[in-house]
Amino acid sequence: MVLPVKVTIDGITHLAHTFDLSHIGARLGGLHIELKQGQIIAVQRGSQKANFRVMWVQHLSEKDVQAGIQAVVTQNNFWGVDLSEQAKEHKADDLMTMMAPKRS
């Protein structure tokens, strides 16, 4: 599901969007910044704001970056979308696989 988000790194806010969502994280796209695996970033969706750990980074081009992120502290309904059915159908390992970088 594609949702607009704001990503804050070192006090600077960048616009991005989600691709895949889960109750524990997401795959972000539309990033034009350098990210590092293990880095903690702030993500804002509407009025909700939370910290996420960058699990992986994939450079699609010089200025197009995707990243898999996982919540540092899981929040109920952070994305504003009902993911309860997905949580019942998938284990955490399956969700992180779903959000893994896409191979060409």
MARBA-3410 file (N, C-alpha, C, O; in Angstrom, 1 decimal):
104
0.8,-1.2,0.0,0.0,0.0,0.0,0.9,1.2,0.0,1.8,1.3,0.8 ~ 0.6,2.2,-0.9,1.4,3.4,-1.0,0.8,4.5,-0.1,-0.4,4.9,-0.3 ~ 1.5,4.9,0.9,1.1,6.0,1.8,2.2,7.1,1.8,3.4,6.7,1.9 ~ 1.9,8.3,1.8,2.9,9.4,2.0,3.4,9.4,3.4,2.6,9.3,4.3 ~ 4.7,9.6,3.6,5.2,9.8,4.9,6.3,10.8,4.9,6.8,11.2,3.8
6.7,11.3,6.1,7.8,12.2,6.2,8.9,11.4,7.0,8.6,10.8,8.0 ~ 10.1,11.5,6.5,11.3,10.9,7.2,12.2,12.0,7.7,12.6,12.8,6.9 ~ 12.5,11.9,9.0,13.4,12.9,9.5,14.7,12.3,9.9,14.7,11.3,10.7 ~ 15.8,12.8,9.4,17.2,12.4,9.7,18.0,13.6,10.0,18.1,14.5,9.2 ~ 18.7,13.5,11.1,19.5,14.6,11.6,18.8,16.0,11.5,19.4,17.0,11.1
17.5,16.0,11.9,16.8,17.2,12.0,16.2,17.7,10.6,15.6,18.8,10.6 ~ 16.5,17.0,9.5,16.0,17.4,8.2,14.9,16.4,7.8,15.1,15.2,7.8 ~ 13.8,17.0,7.3,12.6,16.2,6.9,12.6,16.0,5.4,12.8,17.0,4.7 ~ 12.4,14.8,5.0,12.3,14.4,3.6,11.0,13.7,3.3,10.4,13.1,4.2 ~ 10.4,13.9,2.2,9.2,13.2,1.8,9.5,11.9,1.2,10.5,11.7,0.5
8.7,10.9,1.5,8.9,9.5,1.0,7.5,8.9,0.9,6.5,9.5,1.1 ~ 7.5,7.6,0.6,6.2,6.9,0.6,6.5,5.4,0.9,7.6,4.9,0.7 ~ 5.4,4.7,1.4,5.6,3.3,1.7,5.2,2.5,0.4,4.6,3.0,-0.5 ~ 5.7,1.3,0.4,5.3,0.3,-0.6,4.6,-0.8,0.2,3.3,-0.8,0.2 ~ 5.3,-1.7,0.8,4.7,-2.7,1.6,4.6,-2.3,3.1,5.5,-1.6,3.6
3.5,-2.7,3.7,3.3,-2.3,5.1,3.1,-3.5,5.9,2.6,-4.6,5.5 ~ 3.5,-3.5,7.2,3.2,-4.5,8.2,3.0,-3.8,9.5,3.3,-2.6,9.7 ~ 2.6,-4.6,10.5,2.5,-4.0,11.8,3.8,-3.7,12.5,3.9,-3.0,13.5 ~ 4.9,-4.3,11.9,6.2,-4.0,12.5,7.1,-3.1,11.6,8.2,-2.7,12.1 ~ 6.7,-2.8,10.4,7.6,-2.0,9.6,7.0,-1.7,8.2,5.8,-1.9,8.0
7.9,-1.4,7.3,7.5,-1.0,5.9,8.7,-1.0,5.0,9.8,-1.1,5.4 ~ 8.4,-1.0,3.7,9.4,-0.7,2.7,9.1,0.7,2.2,8.0,1.0,1.7 ~ 10.1,1.6,2.3,10.0,2.9,1.9,10.6,3.1,0.5,11.6,2.5,0.1 ~ 10.0,4.1,-0.2,10.6,4.4,-1.5,10.5,5.9,-1.7,10.0,6.6,-0.8 ~ 11.1,6.4,-2.8,11.1,7.8,-3.1,12.1,8.6,-2.3,12.0,9.8,-2.2
13.0,7.9,-1.7,14.0,8.5,-0.9,15.2,9.0,-1.8,15.6,8.4,-2.7 ~ 15.7,10.2,-1.4,16.8,10.8,-2.2,17.9,11.2,-1.2,18.6,12.2,-1.4 ~ 18.1,10.3,-0.2,19.1,10.6,0.8,19.9,9.3,1.1,19.4,8.2,0.8 ~ 21.0,9.5,1.7,21.8,8.3,2.0,21.4,7.7,3.4,21.3,8.5,4.4 ~ 21.1,6.5,3.4,20.7,5.8,4.6,21.7,4.6,4.8,22.4,4.1,3.9
21.9,4.2,6.1,22.8,3.1,6.5,22.0,2.1,7.3,21.1,2.4,8.1 ~ 22.3,0.8,7.0,21.7,-0.2,7.8,22.0,0.0,9.2,23.1,0.2,9.6 ~ 20.9,-0.2,10.1,21.1,0.0,11.5,20.8,1.4,12.0,20.6,1.6,13.2 ~ 20.7,2.3,11.1,20.4,3.7,11.4,19.0,3.9,11.9,18.1,3.2,11.5 ~ 18.8,4.8,12.9,17.5,5.1,13.5,17.0,6.3,12.8,17.7,7.4,12.8
15.8,6.3,12.2,15.1,7.4,11.6,13.8,7.6,12.2,13.2,6.7,12.7 ~ 13.3,8.9,12.1,11.9,9.2,12.6,11.0,9.2,11.3,11.4,9.8,10.3 ~ 9.9,8.5,11.4,8.9,8.5,10.4,7.6,9.1,10.9,7.2,8.8,12.0 ~ 7.0,10.0,10.1,5.7,10.6,10.5,4.7,10.2,9.4,4.9,10.4,8.2 ~ 3.6,9.7,9.9,2.4,9.4,9.1,1.2,10.2,9.7,0.7,9.7,10.8
0.8,11.2,9.1,-0.3,12.1,9.7,0.3,12.7,10.9,1.3,13.3,10.9 ~ -0.5,12.5,12.0,0.0,13.1,13.3,0.8,12.1,14.1,1.4,12.5,15.1 ~ 0.9,10.9,13.6,1.7,9.8,14.3,3.2,9.9,13.9,3.5,10.2,12.8 ~ 4.1,9.8,14.9,5.5,9.9,14.7,6.2,8.8,15.5,5.9,8.6,16.7 ~ 7.1,8.1,14.9,7.8,7.0,15.6,9.2,6.8,15.0,9.5,7.2,13.9
10.1,6.1,15.8,11.4,5.8,15.4,11.4,4.4,14.8,10.8,3.5,15.2 ~ 12.2,4.3,13.7,12.3,3.0,13.0,13.8,2.8,12.7,14.6,3.7,12.6 ~ 14.2,1.5,12.7,15.5,1.1,12.4,15.6,0.7,10.9,14.7,-0.1,10.4 ~ 16.6,1.2,10.2,16.8,0.8,8.8,17.4,-0.6,8.8,18.5,-0.9,9.3 ~ 16.7,-1.6,8.2,17.1,-2.9,8.1,17.9,-3.3,6.9,18.8,-4.1,6.9
17.6,-2.6,5.8,18.4,-2.7,4.5,18.2,-1.5,3.7,17.2,-0.8,3.8 ~ 19.1,-1.3,2.8,19.0,-0.2,1.8,19.3,-0.7,0.4,20.3,-1.5,0.3 ~ 18.6,-0.2,-0.5,18.8,-0.6,-1.9,18.8,0.7,-2.8,17.8,1.4,-2.8 ~ 19.9,0.9,-3.5,20.0,2.0,-4.4,19.5,1.6,-5.8,20.1,0.8,-6.5 ~ 18.4,2.1,-6.2,17.8,1.8,-7.5,18.5,2.6,-8.6,18.6,2.2,-9.8
18.9,3.8,-8.3,19.6,4.7,-9.1,20.4,5.7,-8.2,20.4,5.6,-7.0 ~ 21.1,6.6,-8.8,21.9,7.5,-8.0,21.1,8.3,-7.1,21.5,8.7,-6.0 ~ 19.8,8.6,-7.5,19.0,9.5,-6.6,17.7,8.8,-6.2,16.8,9.5,-5.7 ~ 17.6,7.5,-6.3,16.4,6.8,-5.9,16.8,5.6,-5.0,17.4,4.6,-5.4 ~ 16.4,5.7,-3.7,16.7,4.8,-2.7,15.5,4.2,-2.1,14.5,4.9,-1.8
15.5,2.9,-1.8,14.5,2.2,-1.1,15.1,1.6,0.2,16.3,1.4,0.2 ~ 14.3,1.5,1.2,14.8,0.9,2.5,13.7,0.2,3.2,12.5,0.5,3.1 ~ 14.1,-0.9,3.8,13.2,-1.6,4.7,13.4,-1.1,6.1,14.5,-1.0,6.6 ~ 12.3,-0.8,6.8,12.4,-0.3,8.2,11.6,-1.1,9.1,10.5,-1.7,8.7 ~ 12.0,-1.2,10.3,11.3,-1.9,11.4,11.2,-1.0,12.6,12.1,-0.3,13.0
10.0,-1.0,13.2,9.7,-0.1,14.3,10.6,-0.4,15.5,10.8,-1.6,15.8 ~ 11.1,0.6,16.1,11.9,0.4,17.4,10.9,0.0,18.5,11.3,-0.9,19.2 ~ 9.8,0.6,18.5,8.7,0.2,19.5,7.4,0.1,18.6,7.0,1.1,18.0 ~ 6.8,-1.0,18.6,5.6,-1.2,17.8,4.4,-0.4,18.4,4.2,-0.5,19.6 ~ 3.7,0.3,17.5,2.6,1.1,17.9,1.3,0.5,17.2,1.4,0.1,16.0
0.2,0.5,17.9,-1.0,0.0,17.3,-1.5,1.1,16.3,-1.6,2.3,16.6 ~ -1.8,0.6,15.1,-2.4,1.4,14.0,-1.5,2.7,13.7,-2.1,3.7,13.4 ~ -0.2,2.5,13.7,0.7,3.7,13.3,0.4,4.2,11.9,0.3,5.4,11.7 ~ 0.1,3.2,11.0,-0.1,3.6,9.6,-1.5,4.1,9.3,-1.7,4.7,8.2 ~ -2.4,4.0,10.2,-3.8,4.4,10.0,-4.5,3.5,9.1,-5.5,3.8,8.5
-4.1,2.2,9.0,-4.6,1.2,8.2,-4.8,-0.1,9.0,-4.0,-0.4,9.8 ~ -5.9,-0.8,8.9,-6.2,-2.0,9.6,-5.3,-3.1,9.1,-5.6,-3.6,7.9 ~ -4.3,-3.5,9.8,-3.4,-4.6,9.4,-3.7,-5.9,10.2,-2.8,-6.8,10.2 ~ -4.8,-6.0,10.9,-5.0,-7.1,11.8,-5.1,-8.4,11.1,-4.6,-9.4,11.6 ~ -5.7,-8.5,9.9,-5.7,-9.7,9.2,-4.3,-10.2,8.7,-4.0,-11.3,8.8
-3.5,-9.2,8.3,-2.2,-9.5,7.9,-1.4,-10.1,9.1,-0.6,-11.0,8.9 ~ -1.5,-9.5,10.3,-0.8,-10.0,11.4,-1.2,-11.5,11.7,-0.3,-12.2,12.2 ~ -2.4,-11.8,11.5,-2.8,-13.2,11.8,-2.3,-14.2,10.7,-2.0,-15.3,11.1 ~ -2.1,-13.7,9.5,-1.7,-14.6,8.4,-0.2,-14.7,8.3,0.3,-15.7,7.7 ~ 0.6,-13.8,8.8,2.1,-13.8,8.6,2.8,-13.8,10.0,2.4,-13.2,10.9
4.0,-14.5,10.0,4.9,-14.4,11.1,5.8,-13.2,10.8,5.9,-12.7,9.7 ~ 6.5,-12.7,11.9,7.4,-11.6,11.7,8.5,-11.9,10.7,8.8,-11.0,9.9 ~ 9.0,-13.1,10.6,10.1,-13.4,9.6,9.5,-13.3,8.2,10.2,-12.8,7.3 ~ 8.3,-13.8,8.0,7.6,-13.7,6.7,7.4,-12.2,6.3,7.6,-11.8,5.2 ~ 7.1,-11.3,7.3,6.9,-9.9,7.0,8.2,-9.3,6.6,8.2,-8.4,5.6
9.3,-9.6,7.2,10.6,-9.0,6.9,11.0,-9.5,5.5,11.6,-8.7,4.7 ~ 10.7,-10.7,5.2,11.0,-11.2,3.8,10.2,-10.5,2.8,10.7,-10.1,1.7 ~ 8.9,-10.2,3.1,8.0,-9.5,2.2,8.6,-8.1,1.9,8.5,-7.6,0.8 ~ 9.2,-7.5,2.9,9.7,-6.1,2.8,11.2,-6.1,2.3,11.8,-5.0,2.2 ~ 11.7,-7.3,2.0,13.1,-7.3,1.6,13.3,-6.6,0.2,12.4,-6.4,-0.5
14.5,-6.2,-0.1,14.8,-5.5,-1.3,14.4,-6.4,-2.5,14.5,-7.6,-2.5 ~ 13.8,-5.8,-3.5,13.4,-6.5,-4.7,14.6,-6.8,-5.6,15.4,-5.9,-5.9 ~ 14.8,-8.0,-6.0,15.9,-8.4,-6.8,15.5,-8.3,-8.3,14.4,-8.6,-8.7 ~ 16.4,-7.8,-9.1,16.2,-7.6,-10.5,16.3,-8.9,-11.3,16.2,-8.9,-12.5
END
